[in-house]
Amino acid sequence: MPADPNHRNDTTAALSPIDADRKAALEVYESSELPEWRRSGFWKTSLKELRIDELQTRHYEPVSSRAELPQVVQDAIADEQYAGLIVQKGATVIYSETADDNPQGVIACSLEDAFANHAEIASKYYGTRVSEKDGKFAAGNAALWTGGAFFYVPPKTDLDKPFQVINVIDEPGVVQYGRLLAIVDTSSRAAIREYNLAPDIEGQALHAGVSEVFAEDNAWAKVKTFQDWGGGEIYDISTKRVAIARDGHARWFPIHLGGHLTKQTLDIITAAEGADMRHNGVYFTQGNEHLDLFTTDLHEKANTTGDTVWKGASTGSSRASYEGLIEIVEKATNSHTYLQTHSLLLSRDAKVDAIPSLIVKVDDVSASHGGTVGEVDEDQVFYMRTRGIDRETAIRILVEGFFEPVITLFEDEHLESMVRERIAGKLAEASEDIAAYAATR
């Protein structure tokens, strides 16, 4: 499927439905100003330093083996086995593989190939949860994406190996429109991972991603989204949504461990009766990183359940805002859900917002929330020092222990190791800053 929204098939004068969608989205993108988001009245997320006109989509040659992939990708996949693996660099799917022993009907391919070979399934779901109405960058994605990842699990199928898509940026001057569409059909089980990775680069780049994941009736989906854009000047403006049908279950684990400026909208939707969700996230900002997350636990139908827990930490002069919304619409009676967010301040100049909120439009529900922003407990540090543990080690243990209840829920040994290693590295890099902060207290 071509990226050009004005593309016409040689055999017809009419635009195909997907090309018509691209054309409409491009009009929205080009007519929209760069957005700005205000956070709790005293700071904002601004793109004024993003030189978007200097960025371009860039295509690359495919590779034939894992050994030829960028090192940051090789480190992330190690020797793991997948039901399907898609690696997109810039605007190109440079590598894909599908397990030989997948059950019949399982599909893992680029989204372009899905529209060419599985159009009935792809068209049924594509753009139904994220569209150009979701802002300038969602519109830009709808108009300009190429490559993309498509995963499909047919009814009554259990996959014992995960699907994996990796978006990688390894040079400046690039804008990447990553796109994921994944469907776990009726009474099936599957795990979907999306990793967004980069080494440290010199100069600006942009990832404007869109992800749509669907758990159909009585399906079970485990979704893990891991972001580590390294220490370069990479912007990430993305929208991701997971929708759960009747008696379906989804667990979603977003992990944010690196990015110059990140503004993401993450929505998990119980879209039919009996749907259940669990949303457990982690973030750690350092240096001058800027992280702005808005999540919604949206209940569209009655008799649904949910639970959201986020944990984060900030060092240096970084900014982090987590705003979590529980929204229960008029017909969603007998919904039960809870949201909590907890954050650690580890330096004097870091700023953190924890903003839980509710919109409840119907009676006969239970919905509650809580949020905290705190510091390392000095009594616990003192106790550990009396047992012969130095201060730096004590803080590392306490911070790692703060995240551990969420990390252990991943049930994914390699991912857990990646997250623990990255958090430990961030703590080591910020050790002087953390010690200086402690000295002022």
N, C-alpha and C positions, 0 to 999 in steps of 0.2 A: 504494500500500500504506500503510495508516494506521499511525501511530506508536503508537497505543493498544494495549498487549498484550492487552487484554481485548476487543478489537473482534471482533464476530461478523458474518459475512456475513448479510444479511437473508434469504437463501434456505436457510440451514442452521443447525442448532443447534450443530454441531461447529466447533471451532476449526480453521482451516486449518493446515497444517504450519508455515508461517512465523510465524503468530500464536502457535501453541503454543510455538515456540522463544522468541519474545519473552516470553511469560508465564513460562517456566522461567528465562530469563535475568534477568528483573526480580526474581524471588524470590532469586536468588543475589546480585544487586546490593544489594538492600535488607537482606539478612541479613549482609552482609560489612562488616567494619570498614575504616576507611581504612588502607591498607597503609603499611608503613615498610620501607625497604631499607637494610641496613648495608653499608658499603663499607670493606673492608680493615681493619676493626677500630677505626679512629680517627675516622671520621665517617660520617654516614648521610644518606639521602635521606628527609626527613620532610615530610608534608603538614599539619602541625599549624597552619600559618598560612593554609591554604586555607579560606576561608569558603564551603564548598560549598553550604550551605543558602541562601545569598544569591544563587546563580547560577540561571539559568533558560534553557531553550531559547527561542529568539526567532525568529520568522518575519518575512520581508521580502517586499516586492513585487518580482516579476521585472522585469528591464530588457530592452529590445529591441535594444540595440547595445553594442558594446565601449566606445563613448564614454561610456556611462552607468555603467560599472563603477567601483568604488572606484579611486582613483589608484594605490594600491600594486599593484593587479592590472593596470591598464593598463601600468604601467612594466615589469611582469614579462613580459607577453605581447608588448609592442611591436607590430610588424606581422607577426608570425610566422603561418604557415599551419598548420593542424592537420587531422588525420583526424577528430578530435573534440575539442571543448573543453567542459568542464563547470566552472562557477564556483558554489561553494556559500558563501553568507554565512549565518552562524549555522546555522539548521536548514532553510534553503531553498536549492534550486538556483535562483539568480536569473538565470542565463544559460547557454545551451547553443548549440552550433553543430556541424554535421556537414558535412564536405567533400562537394561535389556529385560529385566524381570518385572517390569511394571505390570499391574493387572490390566486386562483389556479395557480400552476406553479412556485410560489416563492420557492426558495431553500436557506436554510441556514444550513450549515453542515461543518464538518471538510473537509479540502482539500483531506485527505486520503479517506473519505467516498465519496467525489465527484468523484474521479477516480474509485471507486468501483461501484457506482450507477448512475452516470451521466457523464460517460467517454466521450461521444460525445461532450458535451458542454465544459467540462473542457479541453479536449485535443485541442480543436479548439483555445483556447486563451492562455493556459499555456505556459510560456517561449517565447512568441512572442515579448515581449517588454523588458524583462530582461533575460539574459542568462549568461552562463559561460564566454562569451566574455567580460562581464562587470567587470572583475577583479577577484582576488583571493577569496574575500569573497562572491561575487555573485555566483562564481563557488562552493564554499563550501556549500552555501545554496542549490543550485540546486542538489548537491550530497547527502546532509545529512539531509534535512528537514524532520520532521515528524509532524503529527497533521495538523497544518495549518488551514486557514479559507477560505471558499468558499461561496460566495453570488451571487445569480442570480435572476434577475427580468425579467419575460417574456415580450414580446411585449405588448404595450398599457396597461400598468399596472402602477398605481400610488400608492406608499406606503406612508402612513401617519406616520409610525414609522420607526426609523432608524435601519440599521444593525450595530452591534457593535462587534469588536474583541478587546480583551485585552491580550497583552503579558506581563507576570509578571515574575520578577526574585526576589526572596526573600532570597537567600543565596549565598555566594561566591563559586567560583570554577566551575561555570556553563557556558557553551556556549549554546546559544539559537539561533536556526535558524527559526525565525518566517517567515511565508509565507502567504500572502493574495492574493487571486484572486477574483475579483468582476466584474460582468458584469451587466450593465443596458441596456437592449435590446431596440429595436426600439420603439420610441415614448413613452418611460416609464420615470418615475421620481422616484428617490430614494436618500437617504442619507446614506453614509457609514462613519463609524468612526473607527479609529485605535488608540488605546491608548497603550503606552509602559510605564510600571510603575514599581517602586521598592521602598521599604522603604530604609532607610539608612542601608547599610550592611558593614561589615568589610572584606576586601579582594577583589580580582578581579573577574569580570565576564564579559562576552561578549555577546552582541546581534548583530547578523549578519543577518539582515532582508531583505526581498524582497517583494515588493508590486506591483501588476499590477491591474489597474482599467480601465475599458472600458465603455465609453458612446457611444452607437451605434447611428444610424441615428435618428435625431430628439429627442434624449434622453436628459434628464437633470439629472446631478449627482452633489451632494454636498458632498465633501470629507473633512473630518477633521482628521488630524493626530496630536496627542498630546503626547509629550514625557516629562516625569519627572522621571528620574532614581534616584532621591534622592541625598544624599550627599556621597554615597559610590563610590568605584572605578570601575564603570561600563563603559565599552567601547561600543560604538554603531557605527558599520560600515555597512551602509545600502544603498540600492538603491530602489527608489520608482518612478513609472511612471504612469501617467494618460493619456490615449489616447482618443481622441474625434473624432467621425465619422461625416458624412455629416449632416450639420445643427444641430449638437448636441451642448450642452452647459455643461460646468463643472466649478464649483467653488471649489478651493482647499485651505484649511486653515491649513498649517503646523505650529505647536506650539512647541517650544523648550525651556523648563524651568528647565532642570537639567540633567547633565550627565558629568562624569569625562572627557571623551574624546569622541567627536562625529564627525564623518566624514560621511556626507550623500550627495548623489546625488539625486536630486529631479527634474524630468523632466515632463513638461506638454506639450502635443503634439496635435496640431490641424492637424489631419491626413487626412481630406477630406474637400472639398469645403463647405463653410458656417459654419464651426466649430468655436466656440467661447469659450474663456477661461478667467477666472479671478483667479489670484493666489495671495493670501494675507497671509503673514507670520509674525510671532512674535518670538523673542528670547530674553532671559535674562540670562546672564552668571554671575557667582559670584565665590569668592574664587579663586581656581586655575583651574577652568574648562576650557576646550579647545573645541571650537566649530568651525567646518569648513564645511560650506554649499556651495554647487555648484548647482545652479538651471538653467534649460534651458527652455525657451519659444520657442519651435521648431515648425515652420510652414512648413509642408510638401506639402501642396496643396494651390491653389489660393483661393482668396476671403475668407480669414480667419481673425479673430480678436482676440486680446488679451490685457491683462492689468495685470501687476505684481507690487505689492506694498509690501515691507517688512519693518518692524520696529524692532529695537533691542536696548538693553542697556547692559552695562558691568560694573561690579564693581570688587573690590579686585585686584588680579593680573591675572584675567582671560584673555583669548584670544578668539576673535571672528572674523571670516572672513565670509562675505557673498559675493559670486561672482555670479552675475546673468547675463546670456547670452541670448540675442535674436538671434536666428538663422533662417534665411529665405532662403530656398533652391531655386535652379534654376527655378523650375516650379511654385513657390508660388507667382505669381503676384497678385497685388491688395490686399496684406496683410497689416493689420494696427495693430500696437501694441506699447505698451509703458511699460517701466520698471523703477521703482524708488526704492531706498533703503535709509533709514535714520536711523542713529544710535546715541546713546547717550553714551558719556564717563562719568562715575560717580566716577572714582577714578584715582589717579596719575599713578598707575602701570598697569592699564588695557590697552589692545591694541585691536584696532578694525580696520578692513579693510572693506571698501565698494567698490566693484569692479563691476560696470555695464559695459557690453561690447556688441558689435554687430558683427555678421557675416551675411552680406547681399549679396546674390549671384545673384540678379535679380533686374531689374529696376521696376518702377511703384509700389513702396510700400512706406509706411510711418512707420518708426521705430525710436524711440528715447529713451534716457535713462538719468537718473540723479542719483547722489549719494551724500550723505552728512554724515559727522561724526562731531558731535558738542557736546556742553556741555549745562547744564541747564542755561537758560537765567537769568543772575544775576539781570537784570532790573526787570524782572517779580518777582523774589524772593524778591527784595527790595520793590516792590509795595505791595506784599502780607503781608510783615512784617509791613509796615505802616498801614495795616488794622488789626493789632493785631494777625496775624498768625505767629507762631514760625517757624524758619528756616526749621527744620526737616519736619514739616507738609507741609510747602510750597513746598519743593522739592518732597515730596510724591505726592502731588496733581498734580504738573506739570508733573512728570514722568507718573503717571497713566493717565493723560489727553493726553500725547503723544501717548500712546498705544490705547486709547479708540476708535478712528475712525476705527481701524481694528477690535477690539474686538466686537463692535456692529454689524459688518457684519456677525458674526457667526449665528445670529438668533437662538440661542440655550442657553436658560436661565441657565441651569445647567453648561454647559461648560464655559460660560462667567463668572459665579460665581467662578468656579475653577481657571480660569486664573487670575482674579482680586485678588483673595485671595493669590495665589502663588506669584504674583508680589509684593503685599503689604508685604508679609512675607520676600521676598528677600530684599526689601528696608529696612525693620526693622533690619534684620540681618546685613546689610552693613551700618547702620546709622553712626557709628563712622568713618568708612572709608570714607564715603561721606562727612562728616563734616570736616575731616582732609584735604581732597582734596580742599574743598571750602576755607579753611583757607590759602592755599598757593597761591590763585589767587588774 
